Every structure is written in structure tokens, then in C-alpha cells.
Amino acid sequence: MFKLLTCFFVFWVGSNADQYTNPIALKAPDPWMVYYNGYYYLVATTWTNDIGIRKASTLSGLKDVENTVVHTIDGRVMWAPEIHLIDGRWYLFYCACAADTEGNSCHRNHVAQSASDDPMGPYTFMADFVDDTNDVEELDPSYIIINDQQYLLGSYMGSTQNLYIRPMANPYTPTGPKYFLSAPTYDWERQTWNVNEGPEPLYHDGRIFVVYSASACSTANYKLGLLEFIGTDPLNSTHWQKNPEPVFQRSDENHVYGPGHNGFFNSPDGTEDWIIYHANSEESQGCDMGRSSRAQKFIWGDDGLPVFGVPEAADVSYEGPSGE
């Protein structure tokens, strides 16, 4: 009897978290995810005027849930949605074109506010982020806090596609114009098209990073770069340091191409850092709704920088986030 109980105890302690495989969601480009009150909430581009969220208690469970519409915009071609919990309410940042426009160069950044602390909404439109001093196409809004000050991050079209940062009084009220943050200067940022886009905040041990996407999203060479805030003024681009090499890119061995436009979330028990991103399974696939959402755990190097590793192969079982 003692031996049987011992075997049972060892088996129970050694059991793994729920297994998952990539992709975690099909037809889900530009993903953003949070873990909140026992559930994962995944929001991604729909290319329509509806914004939907997938909700599940496990990472693997996201494959089998419906994409529930939480907000319908007064416009079209919605891209790059994100949700951020700020002062007890969720804010839904996204870019979209006005209803009476054509093409894709009409994109501007917007924000909506939730009625409560429920990520599933409903949401009410709050503001357009239009900079009258430089009214150009703007994409990929995100939200970052530096020294207790709120800022909007985004990307805009000039002679190249650059990153910007903009001071905010709250999640829907800018207090000034956008300031240049980063341009594609390295060769690996300029493959097929000169692109810096999808800026995402990452915090660790008192350091502040922005992880962004580089090169054309229509190619297998779409990838991630890294900025670190090293100065005192976030609106001064010289106070940011760019990593000279990409930090996450294609894996031909694992058949993962164009990994980019990411977000970050923590495991349910808060002990692990995870990245969510989209990618293609074939080199010839492009920048459309065929891209799928994928997730994997990452670590931190001795230099204090994130180590994202290599994009995981599809349909291989991995241990899910700790605490599931």
C-alpha cells in the first residue's frame, strides 16, 4: 500500500501543465493577449469593422472558441487591436479607415473604453488620434508608461515607415503631437520595404523596452527588433538605443516565416514571460488573414535583454504556461 501511494504522489506532482500546440488561433494576425481573472483574452486583426475577442481558460483552449464581437467600429478595415487595463477599465486601441474611404492608406489610430473591468466589453468609442501637424497614415497604436507618464506608441508613413511616441494625459487625450522614435536604418529592417511598425512595450527589472516589427510584412523576412529607453526624455529619440541585430526572425528549419507584430503576457502564476506573435507556415504566404497567432515562453539573458529564441514549429506539443 505504501508503494502504491508513493507512486501516485510522484505522478501527481510531476504532471505537466496543459499541453498546447502552435498555432493557437488561425486567421488571427497582429495578435495581442492578456491573462486576467482566470482567462486568456486574445484579440487580433479581422480586416472588417468588427473587433472580436477569443476567451479561454487555457492556451490550448483558444483553438476551439468563437471570436466574440465586442465592438463594431464606425469605419472599415480594422487592424492591430490591443486591450490595456488602465484605472479599472479596459481600453481598446486599434487602427482603421473611415467608412467613406478606399484603399489602406486611410488608416488612423483610435481608442474605445469598456463599460467595466470586463475585457469582453461592451466598448464605447472615445477618440481619434489624429495629429493635425502631420496628418499621414498612422498604424499600430499601443500604450506605454514611463516614469508615471502615459504615452501612445504607433507607426506612421513618411518616406519610410517609422515609429512615433506621443504624450497623453489619459488613454484618450493627447497632450502634444507625435515625436519621432525610430526609423528603419539597418539592412534587416529594409527588406522589400523600409519598415518599423507594431511597437510594443516590455518592462523588466526597472528597464523599459519597445519591441517592434521590421521589414515588409508581406515577406518571410518580417521580424522583430528591440529598442531600450536609456535616457531621461522618452520624446527624444537619442535617449533610446536600438539593438543592432534582430531579436526574433524566421526559422526555415521549423517552417515558420515572417514572425512579427507581437504582444506579451504572463503565465497564470506570474512566474513566466510569454510572447504572442503571428507567422506563416509557408515562405510564399503574405500579409493577410492567412497569418496565425502563435505563443511561446521566453527568458532573460545575463545582460538583462529578452531572449526570444527560435519560433516553435507547428503541431508540436509544448508545456503550457505555469499555473494552468
Buried (B, 14 or more C-beta within 10 A) or exposed (E): EEEEEEEEEEEEEEEEBEBBBBBBBEBBBBBBBBBBEEBBBBBBBBBBBBBBBBBBBBBBBBBEBEBEBBBBBEBBBBBBBBBBEBEEBBBBBBBBBBEEBEEEEBBBBBBBBBEEEBBBBBBEBBBBBEBEEEEEBBBBBBBBBBEEEBBBBBBBBEEBBBBBBBBBEBBBEBEEEBBBBBBBEBEBBBBEBBBBBBBBBBEEEEEBBBBBBBBBBBBBBBBBBBBBBEEEEBBEBEEBEBBEEBBBBBBEEBBBBBBBBBBBBBBBEEEBBBBBBBBBBEEEBBBEBBBBBBBBBBEEEEEEBBEBBBBBBBEEEBEBBBEB
